[in-house]
Every structure is written in C-alpha cells, then in structure tokens.
Amino acid sequence: MKQYKKNFITAALDNNVLKFGNFTLKSGRESPYFFNTGHFDSGSALALLGKAYASAIVDHNLKFEILFGPAYKGIPIASAVAIALLNEYNIDISFCFNRKEPKDHGEGGITFGADLAGQTLIIDDVISAGTSVKQSHELIHESGATLAGICVALDRQERGSGPLSAIQEVTTRYNVPVISIISLADIIDFVGEVEEYTENLEAIRQYQIEYGI
C-alpha cells in the first residue's frame, strides 16, 4: 500500500473519521465500520485531508482544469485540495462551488468561486446513490464545462441495488475516471498489518463477502 494511503487511514482513525464497531447504515445494512469525513474538523485535520486528496489526484495523473466542490461537504474539501495541490505539487488550480439555492441579488447565480468552465474534476467525500454526482454533472453540463472525473475519499467497494457498486455505476454512466484515496481493500490490508485493529478483521471480511463487489 502506498504511503499516502497509510497516512490517510491513520489520520482517519486518529480523528474518529474511521470507526470500527457495529453501525446501521442508511441502506439498513449492519456495517462493522463507519466513515465520516465531517470529523476532519480542525485546521490541521483539514490540511491532512487536502493533502491526501492531492496525493491521490497526482498518483492517478488526472487531467483537469478546475475543481468543483458540491455543496455542502465538497466546499471545504475542494478548498483544502486546491491549497494542497499548490503547496505539495506546485499546481495552482481554480475551484468552484454551487449554492443550494440560486442567489437573487448581487452577482446572482448558482455557483461561486471561479467560472465553471473547462475540464472539471468533482471533489466529494463519498458516492452512495450517485444523486449528488447527477446534480453536479447537470450543473457542469449546463455551464458549458465538461466532467473530467471524480475524486472521493473512500470507495466502499460495496454493491448497491444491483451487482455494481455506486462508483462502478457512476463510472459506467458518465464514462469518466472515478478515483478514491482509499478503498475497503486498503482498510482490510491496514487492519491486517496493525495489531491494534486486527480484532476487527474478520467482521470486515465477512461484510465484504456478503456485500462486496
């Protein structure tokens, strides 16, 4: 496993972003782990998060001209990623966000930040049902920009209502690369190597057998 992945999992555990136990997901499934990027809630933690996204983007050699952060979680994440790309890789990239409600005063509009144009990389935390991606894609298309790819924090590698995962469905639907900082497979590898967490390995493997792709 690449070092930036290990660093990210460690940071996720230290900040209670990644937890082990018994959790009921929105889908109704009982999961032995839970992941919530909302707990990267300090300056130092957000800096680590941005650096991890930047590392994944560079590692996958994604080509794009602007970052787009869907409201609301994508807003601070995309901001952190833009800063990390500059600080870590000397890549100065513009970023843009959407509003939940169109602004009817001042400059108006549904987006703010840089103009939404060119090859656009969506930055989000996870992809579950793909609804957020659909909305973002529609906005990108209506603005005359082009969806270049999507980068998320975690790929749960878990089946949705059919045989494919949410990320596989999005990849197929939009024909763009969808990458993640880490996947469930990375979590399993990490747990298997770190004695402190090995007691959780069997439950995660059983979950993967039952729901994995």
C-alpha positions in Angstrom: 0.0 0.0 0.0 1.3 3.5 -0.9 2.4 5.6 2.0 -0.2 8.4 1.4 -2.9 5.8 1.8 -1.4 4.5 5.1 -1.1 8.1 6.3 -4.7 8.8 5.4 -6.1 5.8 7.2 -4.0 6.7 10.3 -5.3 10.2 10.2 -8.9 9.0 9.8 -8.6 6.8 12.8 -6.9 9.5 14.9 -9.8 11.9 14.1 -12.6 9.4 14.6 -13.4 9.6 10.8 -13.0 5.8 10.6 -14.5 3.8 13.4 -14.9 0.1 14.0 -17.9 -1.5 15.7 -21.5 -2.1 14.7 -23.2 0.6 12.7 -26.5 0.7 10.9 -26.1 2.4 7.5 -28.7 4.4 5.6 -29.2 1.3 3.4 -30.2 -0.7 6.5 -27.1 -2.9 6.4 -25.2 -3.6 9.6 -21.6 -2.5 8.9 -18.5 -3.3 11.1 -17.0 0.1 10.2 -18.2 3.7 9.7 -16.5 6.5 7.8 -17.4 10.2 8.1 -15.1 12.9 6.7 -17.1 15.5 8.7 -14.8 14.7 11.6 -11.8 16.3 9.8 -13.0 19.4 11.7 -9.8 21.3 12.6 -7.3 23.2 10.6 -4.6 20.5 10.9 -7.1 17.7 10.1 -8.4 19.5 7.1 -4.9 20.1 5.9 -4.2 16.4 6.1 -7.4 15.6 4.2 -6.5 18.0 1.4 -3.0 16.6 1.1 -4.4 13.0 0.8 -6.8 14.1 -2.0 -3.9 15.9 -3.8 -1.7 12.8 -3.5 -4.4 10.6 -5.0 -5.1 13.0 -7.8 -1.4 13.2 -8.7 -0.9 9.5 -8.3 -3.7 8.8 -10.8 -2.4 11.5 -13.2 -5.8 13.0 -13.6 -6.1 15.8 -16.3 -8.4 18.7 -15.4 -8.7 22.5 -15.4 -10.9 23.3 -12.4 -12.1 21.7 -9.1 -15.8 21.6 -8.3 -17.0 21.0 -4.7 -20.7 20.1 -4.4 -22.4 21.9 -1.5 -22.0 21.4 1.3 -19.3 18.8 2.2 -17.5 19.4 -1.0 -16.9 23.1 -0.3 -14.3 22.8 2.4 -12.8 19.7 0.9 -12.2 21.2 -2.6 -10.7 24.4 -0.9 -8.3 22.2 1.0 -7.4 20.2 -2.1 -6.7 23.4 -4.1 -4.3 24.6 -1.3 -2.6 21.2 -1.1 -2.1 20.9 -4.8 -0.3 24.2 -4.7 1.8 23.6 -1.6 2.7 20.0 -2.3 2.9 19.8 -6.1 3.1 23.5 -7.2 -0.1 23.0 -9.2 -2.2 26.2 -9.0 -5.8 25.2 -9.9 -9.0 27.2 -9.8 -12.0 26.0 -7.8 -15.8 26.5 -7.9 -18.8 25.6 -5.7 -22.5 25.5 -6.1 -25.2 27.1 -3.9 -28.1 25.1 -2.6 -30.4 28.0 -3.7 -29.7 30.4 -6.6 -28.7 33.9 -5.4 -31.1 36.6 -6.5 -29.1 39.6 -5.5 -25.6 40.9 -6.1 -24.0 39.0 -8.9 -26.6 36.3 -8.6 -26.2 32.8 -10.0 -26.0 29.2 -8.6 -22.2 29.0 -8.4 -19.4 31.0 -6.8 -15.7 31.0 -7.0 -14.0 30.6 -10.4 -16.2 30.4 -13.5 -17.3 26.8 -14.1 -15.6 26.1 -17.4 -13.3 23.6 -19.0 -12.4 20.1 -17.8 -13.9 19.8 -14.3 -12.9 17.4 -11.5 -15.6 16.8 -8.9 -14.3 16.6 -5.3 -16.6 14.9 -2.8 -16.4 12.7 0.3 -18.2 9.5 -0.9 -20.5 8.3 -3.6 -23.6 6.4 -2.2 -26.6 6.6 -4.5 -25.0 8.8 -7.1 -27.6 11.6 -6.7 -25.0 14.3 -5.9 -23.0 13.3 -8.9 -26.1 13.5 -11.1 -26.9 17.0 -9.9 -23.2 18.1 -10.2 -23.0 16.7 -13.8 -26.1 18.6 -14.8 -24.8 21.9 -13.5 -21.4 21.3 -15.1 -23.0 20.5 -18.4 -25.4 23.5 -18.3 -22.4 25.8 -17.6 -20.7 24.6 -20.7 -18.0 22.7 -18.8 -17.1 19.1 -19.2 -16.9 16.4 -16.5 -13.3 15.1 -16.4 -13.5 12.8 -13.4 -14.5 12.4 -9.8 -12.3 12.0 -6.7 -13.7 10.8 -3.3 -12.2 9.8 0.0 -13.4 6.2 0.2 -14.6 3.5 -2.1 -16.6 1.1 0.0 -16.5 -1.4 -2.9 -20.0 -2.4 -1.9 -22.9 -3.5 -4.1 -25.8 -1.1 -4.5 -29.3 -2.4 -5.5 -27.6 -4.4 -8.3 -24.3 -6.2 -8.9 -22.3 -3.0 -9.3 -21.0 -0.6 -6.6 -22.1 3.1 -6.7 -18.7 4.1 -8.0 -18.9 1.4 -10.8 -22.3 2.7 -11.7 -21.1 6.3 -11.9 -18.0 5.3 -13.9 -20.2 3.4 -16.4 -22.9 6.1 -16.7 -20.6 9.1 -17.2 -17.6 7.3 -18.8 -15.1 9.2 -16.6 -12.5 8.0 -14.1 -13.7 7.9 -10.5 -10.8 7.5 -8.0 -10.6 7.3 -4.3 -7.9 8.0 -1.7 -8.6 4.6 -0.1 -10.9 1.6 -0.7 -12.3 -1.1 1.6 -9.4 -3.3 0.4 -6.9 -0.8 1.7 -8.7 -0.7 5.1 -8.6 -4.5 5.2 -4.8 -4.5 4.4 -4.2 -1.9 7.0 -6.2 -3.7 9.7 -4.4 -6.9 9.0 -1.0 -5.2 9.5 -1.7 -3.2 12.6 -2.1 -5.3 15.8 -4.2 -2.7 17.5 -7.0 -3.2 14.9 -6.7 -6.9 13.9 -9.6 -7.9 16.1 -11.9 -6.1 13.5 -10.5 -8.0 10.5 -12.8 -11.0 10.5 -16.0 -8.9 10.8 -14.9 -6.6 7.9 -14.0 -9.6 5.7 -17.4 -11.2 6.4 -19.1 -7.9 5.4 -17.0 -7.8 2.2 -18.1 -11.4 1.4 -21.8 -10.6 1.9 -22.0 -7.1 0.3 -18.7 -6.6 -1.7 -18.4 -6.3 -5.4 
